[in-house]
Amino acid sequence: MRIGLVLGEAANGLRRNASMVVSVVLVTFVSLTFVGTAALLQLQIAQMKNYWYDRAQVAVYLCTSLSSTAGCVDGEATEEQKSAVEAQLNSSTLAPYIDKYYFEDHQQAYDNFQEQFKGSPAADYVTPEVLNESFWVNLKNPDQSDVLVEALAGMPGVESVSDQRRLLDQIFDVLNAASYSAIAVAAIMLVAAALLIATTIRLSAFSRRRELGIMRLVGASNRFIQTPFVLEGVFAGLIGSLLAGGAVVAIVQFFVQGYLAQNLAFTFVDLGDALLVVPLLIVVGVLLAAVSAGIAITRYLKV
């Protein structure tokens, strides 16, 4: 097969259908950007789970004078009740599950609240007495938090027992929903890109139908005829995937690392993660274009 002739035919096809090629590039770019965003979001969720799940604590909130739950009928937790909760934490039943724990009194809770909500109107109205004293417990295995909750939830002087992982699960559910939405949009856009590539190749073949007829008459093989059209699709898909890769890297560099990481106290995906996603986008873009173009030209030649 004469490589120069094949490449020349592919270049001619790209010139003749420049507007359609641009459309293919743009659709591929948008769809693969959604794919890259979804992949990065899944990496973000995995990193956050690895980081925060191991640090998630179980909070044993003690009664305050304002508490109205069943275990707080006597008002604020007494010293005896606090000692009973601590004894339960040190008991042979719970101690094997606990890595460490510490007690936070009203003043410490107030100081932490002021630090976390500095500048918020709520910080001006909250007093130490309305904030719960609490035991903060780190478990050896965070998956066994239910044991602690069941053992302490009904004790006198205990208002509630909260597993922070339950709160994290709600955040991760929202992120997963966003990721699945991005995947769904990406799938629809990829289908649109595949259809547009196929249409472009068929139009390109139709515009050169006389040349294709001559090639068949002189004995050119189907492989020789099909290759330039496949290369046209691959070129458009490659350019679209490269643009999508650049967009993903730019999003991570300038938005995620440049803004989110500096303003939110979370661990975020970095440039290295983005560079891992780029080859995936290129492979998906090139394969999508090659398969769509190959199927389109094969069907056209059989008609």
ROGU-296428 format. One line per field, with one value per residue (C-alpha): residue in three letters; residue number from 1; x, z, y. Coordinates in Angstrom, 1 decimal, padded with zeros to 4 digits. Each point is the difference from the previous one (the first is absolute). Layout:
BEGIN
residuo	(ALA;...)
num	(NUM;...)
xx	(X;...)
zz	(Z;...)
yy	(Y;...)
This chain:
BEGIN
residuo	(MET;ARG;ILE;GLY;LEU;VAL;LEU;GLY;GLU;ALA;ALA;ASN;GLY;LEU;ARG;ARG;ASN;ALA;SER;MET;VAL;VAL;SER;VAL;VAL;LEU;VAL;THR;PHE;VAL;SER;LEU;THR;PHE;VAL;GLY;THR;ALA;ALA;LEU;LEU;GLN;LEU;GLN;ILE;ALA;GLN;MET;LYS;ASN;TYR;TRP;TYR;ASP;ARG;ALA;GLN;VAL;ALA;VAL;TYR;LEU;CYS;THR;SER;LEU;SER;SER;THR;ALA;GLY;CYS;VAL;ASP;GLY;GLU;ALA;THR;GLU;GLU;GLN;LYS;SER;ALA;VAL;GLU;ALA;GLN;LEU;ASN;SER;SER;THR;LEU;ALA;PRO;TYR;ILE;ASP;LYS;TYR;TYR;PHE;GLU;ASP;HIS;GLN;GLN;ALA;TYR;ASP;ASN;PHE;GLN;GLU;GLN;PHE;LYS;GLY;SER;PRO;ALA;ALA;ASP;TYR;VAL;THR;PRO;GLU;VAL;LEU;ASN;GLU;SER;PHE;TRP;VAL;ASN;LEU;LYS;ASN;PRO;ASP;GLN;SER;ASP;VAL;LEU;VAL;GLU;ALA;LEU;ALA;GLY;MET;PRO;GLY;VAL;GLU;SER;VAL;SER;ASP;GLN;ARG;ARG;LEU;LEU;ASP;GLN;ILE;PHE;ASP;VAL;LEU;ASN;ALA;ALA;SER;TYR;SER;ALA;ILE;ALA;VAL;ALA;ALA;ILE;MET;LEU;VAL;ALA;ALA;ALA;LEU;LEU;ILE;ALA;THR;THR;ILE;ARG;LEU;SER;ALA;PHE;SER;ARG;ARG;ARG;GLU;LEU;GLY;ILE;MET;ARG;LEU;VAL;GLY;ALA;SER;ASN;ARG;PHE;ILE;GLN;THR;PRO;PHE;VAL;LEU;GLU;GLY;VAL;PHE;ALA;GLY;LEU;ILE;GLY;SER;LEU;LEU;ALA;GLY;GLY;ALA;VAL;VAL;ALA;ILE;VAL;GLN;PHE;PHE;VAL;GLN;GLY;TYR;LEU;ALA;GLN;ASN;LEU;ALA;PHE;THR;PHE;VAL;ASP;LEU;GLY;ASP;ALA;LEU;LEU;VAL;VAL;PRO;LEU;LEU;ILE;VAL;VAL;GLY;VAL;LEU;LEU;ALA;ALA;VAL;SER;ALA;GLY;ILE;ALA;ILE;THR;ARG;TYR;LEU;LYS;VAL)
num	(1;2;3;4;5;6;7;8;9;10;11;12;13;14;15;16;17;18;19;20;21;22;23;24;25;26;27;28;29;30;31;32;33;34;35;36;37;38;39;40;41;42;43;44;45;46;47;48;49;50;51;52;53;54;55;56;57;58;59;60;61;62;63;64;65;66;67;68;69;70;71;72;73;74;75;76;77;78;79;80;81;82;83;84;85;86;87;88;89;90;91;92;93;94;95;96;97;98;99;100;101;102;103;104;105;106;107;108;109;110;111;112;113;114;115;116;117;118;119;120;121;122;123;124;125;126;127;128;129;130;131;132;133;134;135;136;137;138;139;140;141;142;143;144;145;146;147;148;149;150;151;152;153;154;155;156;157;158;159;160;161;162;163;164;165;166;167;168;169;170;171;172;173;174;175;176;177;178;179;180;181;182;183;184;185;186;187;188;189;190;191;192;193;194;195;196;197;198;199;200;201;202;203;204;205;206;207;208;209;210;211;212;213;214;215;216;217;218;219;220;221;222;223;224;225;226;227;228;229;230;231;232;233;234;235;236;237;238;239;240;241;242;243;244;245;246;247;248;249;250;251;252;253;254;255;256;257;258;259;260;261;262;263;264;265;266;267;268;269;270;271;272;273;274;275;276;277;278;279;280;281;282;283;284;285;286;287;288;289;290;291;292;293;294;295;296;297;298;299;300;301;302;303)
xx	(000.0;001.4;000.0;000.5;-003.0;-002.2;001.0;-000.6;-003.5;-000.7;001.3;-002.3;-003.0;000.8;000.2;-003.2;-002.0;001.7;-003.2;-001.2;003.5;-000.2;-003.4;001.4;002.9;-002.2;-002.5;002.8;001.7;-003.2;-000.9;003.5;000.3;-003.1;001.7;003.1;-002.0;-001.8;003.3;001.5;-003.1;000.3;003.7;-001.0;-002.6;002.5;002.6;-002.4;-001.2;003.5;000.9;-003.1;-001.4;003.2;-000.4;-003.7;-001.0;-003.0;-001.2;-001.8;-001.9;-001.0;-003.1;-000.1;-002.5;-002.0;-000.1;-003.4;000.7;-001.1;003.4;000.2;-003.1;002.3;001.6;003.7;002.1;001.4;003.5;-001.2;-001.6;003.2;002.0;-002.4;000.4;003.8;-000.1;-002.0;002.6;002.7;-002.0;001.0;-003.0;001.0;003.7;001.1;-001.7;001.4;003.3;-000.2;-002.5;000.0;-002.4;-001.1;-001.6;-002.2;002.9;002.0;-003.2;-000.5;003.5;-000.2;-003.3;001.4;002.9;-002.2;-002.6;002.1;-001.7;-003.4;-002.9;-000.6;003.4;-001.2;-003.0;001.2;001.2;002.0;-002.9;-002.2;002.6;000.2;002.8;001.1;002.2;001.8;000.9;002.3;-000.7;002.6;-002.4;-002.4;-002.4;-000.8;-001.5;-003.5;001.4;000.8;-003.3;-002.1;002.0;-000.1;-003.1;-002.4;002.2;-001.2;001.6;000.6;-001.9;001.1;002.8;001.0;002.2;001.7;000.2;-003.8;000.5;002.8;-002.2;-002.5;002.7;001.3;-003.5;-000.4;003.4;-000.8;-003.3;001.9;002.5;-002.7;-001.7;003.3;000.4;-003.6;000.5;003.4;-001.6;-002.6;002.6;002.2;-002.9;-000.6;003.7;000.0;-003.1;001.6;003.2;-001.9;-002.0;003.1;001.8;-003.1;-000.2;003.7;-000.4;-003.0;001.9;002.7;-002.3;001.5;003.5;-001.0;-001.6;003.2;002.0;-002.2;000.3;003.8;-000.1;000.7;-000.7;-002.7;002.7;001.8;-003.3;-001.1;003.2;-000.1;-003.5;000.9;003.0;-002.3;-002.1;003.0;001.5;-003.2;-000.3;003.6;-000.2;-003.3;001.6;003.1;-002.1;-002.0;003.2;001.2;-003.3;000.1;003.6;-001.0;-003.0;002.1;002.9;-001.9;-003.3;000.5;003.6;-000.1;-003.3;-001.7;003.1;000.9;-003.5;-001.4;001.5;-000.1;002.5;-000.4;001.1;003.2;001.8;001.4;-003.5;-001.1;003.0;-001.1;-003.4;001.3;001.3;-003.4;-001.8;002.4;-000.6;-003.8;000.0;002.2;-001.8;-003.4;000.9;001.7;-002.8;-002.7;001.8;000.8;-003.6;-001.3;002.3;-000.4;-003.8;000.3;002.2;-002.5;-002.9)
zz	(000.0;-001.0;003.2;-001.7;-002.3;003.0;002.1;-003.0;-000.5;003.8;-000.2;-003.0;001.8;003.0;-002.2;-001.8;003.2;002.2;001.7;000.8;001.3;002.3;001.2;000.8;001.9;002.1;000.8;000.9;002.1;002.0;000.5;001.1;002.3;001.8;000.1;001.5;002.5;001.1;000.3;002.1;002.2;000.7;000.9;002.2;001.8;000.5;001.4;002.4;001.2;000.6;001.8;002.1;000.8;002.0;001.9;000.5;003.7;002.1;002.0;003.3;000.7;003.7;001.2;000.4;002.0;-003.3;-001.0;-000.3;-001.0;002.1;001.6;001.1;002.2;002.9;-002.0;-000.4;000.3;003.5;001.0;000.9;-003.4;-001.7;002.0;-000.9;-003.7;000.3;002.0;-002.8;-002.5;002.0;000.6;-001.4;-002.3;-001.9;000.7;-002.6;-002.7;001.1;-001.1;002.1;001.3;001.6;001.9;-001.2;002.6;-000.6;-000.4;-002.4;-002.1;000.0;-001.1;-002.8;-001.1;-000.1;-002.1;-002.4;-000.4;000.3;-001.6;000.0;001.8;002.0;001.6;001.7;001.7;001.1;003.6;001.4;002.1;-003.0;-001.7;000.9;002.0;-001.8;-000.3;-003.4;-000.7;-002.7;-000.8;-001.1;-002.7;-001.0;-001.5;003.5;001.2;000.5;003.0;001.7;-001.0;001.4;003.3;000.8;-001.7;002.9;002.9;002.5;-000.8;-003.6;-002.5;-003.2;-001.5;-003.5;-002.4;-002.2;-002.8;-000.4;-000.8;-002.4;-001.8;-000.7;-001.6;-002.0;-001.2;-001.4;-001.7;-001.4;-001.4;-001.7;-001.4;-001.4;-001.5;-001.7;-001.3;-001.4;-001.8;-001.3;-001.3;-001.9;-001.4;-001.0;-001.9;-001.7;-000.9;-001.4;-002.2;-001.1;-001.0;-001.9;-001.8;-000.9;-001.4;-002.1;-001.4;-000.7;-001.9;-001.9;-001.1;-001.4;-001.4;-003.6;001.3;002.0;-003.0;-002.0;002.8;000.0;-003.8;000.1;002.8;003.1;003.2;002.5;002.5;-002.2;-000.6;003.6;001.7;-001.0;001.4;003.3;000.3;-000.5;003.0;002.1;-000.7;001.1;003.1;000.9;-000.1;002.0;002.6;000.3;000.5;002.7;001.7;000.0;001.4;002.8;000.9;000.0;002.2;002.6;-000.2;000.1;001.7;002.2;001.2;-000.6;001.7;001.8;001.7;001.4;001.3;001.2;002.6;-002.1;-001.9;-003.7;-003.2;-001.3;-003.4;000.2;000.2;-003.0;-002.0;000.7;-001.5;-003.2;-001.6;000.7;-001.8;-003.0;-000.2;000.2;-002.6;-002.5;000.4;-000.2;-003.2;-001.6;000.7;-001.1;-003.2;-000.8;000.4;-002.1;-003.0;000.0;-000.1;-002.7;-002.2;000.3;-001.2)
yy	(000.0;003.4;002.0;003.4;-000.5;-001.1;003.0;002.3;-001.4;000.5;003.6;000.7;-001.4;002.2;003.1;-000.7;-000.6;002.6;001.2;-003.5;-000.9;003.1;-001.2;-003.5;001.5;002.2;-002.7;-002.4;002.7;000.7;-003.7;-001.0;003.0;-001.4;-003.4;001.5;001.9;-003.1;-001.9;002.7;000.2;-003.7;000.4;002.9;-002.1;-002.9;002.4;001.6;-003.4;-001.2;003.3;000.7;-003.4;-000.9;003.3;-000.1;-000.1;-001.0;002.9;-000.7;003.2;000.5;001.8;003.7;002.0;000.6;-003.7;-001.5;-003.6;-003.0;-000.5;003.7;000.3;001.1;002.8;000.3;-003.1;-000.5;-000.9;-003.5;-000.4;001.1;-002.4;-002.8;000.7;000.1;-003.3;-001.5;001.1;-001.6;-003.2;-003.4;000.2;003.2;000.4;-002.6;002.2;003.3;001.4;003.2;002.6;003.4;002.1;003.5;002.3;003.1;002.4;-002.2;-000.5;003.8;000.7;-002.6;001.5;003.5;-001.2;-001.9;002.7;003.1;002.9;-001.7;001.7;-003.2;000.5;003.2;-001.6;-003.4;-000.4;-002.9;-001.3;-000.8;-002.1;-003.7;-001.5;-003.1;-003.0;-000.3;-003.6;-001.4;-003.6;-002.6;-001.0;002.8;-002.6;-001.2;003.3;-001.6;-001.8;003.3;001.6;-002.9;-000.1;003.7;001.4;-000.8;000.9;002.7;003.4;-000.9;002.2;-001.8;-002.1;001.1;-001.8;002.5;-002.6;000.3;003.7;-000.8;-002.6;002.7;002.2;-002.9;-000.9;003.5;-000.2;-003.4;001.3;002.8;-002.5;-002.2;003.0;000.9;-003.5;-000.1;003.3;-001.2;-003.2;001.9;002.4;-003.0;-001.5;003.3;000.2;-003.5;000.8;003.2;-001.7;-002.6;002.6;002.0;-003.0;-001.0;003.6;-000.1;-003.3;001.3;003.1;-002.3;-002.7;000.4;-000.4;-003.1;-001.5;000.4;-001.5;-003.1;-000.3;000.0;-002.7;002.0;-002.0;000.9;000.6;002.5;001.8;000.0;001.1;003.7;000.3;-001.7;002.3;003.0;-001.1;-000.9;003.5;001.7;-002.2;000.5;003.8;-000.1;-002.2;002.1;003.1;-001.9;-001.1;003.6;001.2;-002.6;001.0;003.7;-000.6;-001.8;002.4;003.3;-000.8;-003.0;000.7;003.7;000.7;-002.9;-001.4;003.5;000.8;-003.3;-002.4;-003.1;-002.2;000.5;-001.7;001.5;000.4;-003.5;-001.4;002.1;-001.3;-003.5;000.7;001.6;-003.3;-001.5;002.8;-000.3;-003.8;000.4;002.8;-001.8;-003.4;001.7;001.8;-003.0;-002.4;002.5;000.9;-003.6;-001.1;002.9;-000.4;-003.8;000.4;002.6;-002.2;-002.9;002.2)
